[in-house]
Amino acid sequence: MVLICDPKFITYVSLTWNSSGYPSNEWFTVLAKAGAAVTGAAQKPLEDAAHRCHRAALRDRTELAEANLNDAKIDCQAFTRDGGGVVINVGKPDPK
């Protein structure tokens, strides 16, 4: 897990899973707890959005996806090739 705190750029938390393209539910819970601490968003909607983002990334040929909530942005990369892996970033949404 990596926490990036840069008030001039962006603040987000990034969590990586390297053993397959399918992290455990507990992994998603840890991600959502950390994301909630960074963004102030509610944990359950973050966890649900992270699962949706993960599934979308697995289906996309670029292996990338994103999910946006009112108070958080989630960027995902997920793949099953070469043993698989997942990286999900949760941060504040882009300024409007």
Disulfide bonds with the S-S distance in Angstrom:
Cys53-Cys76 2.04
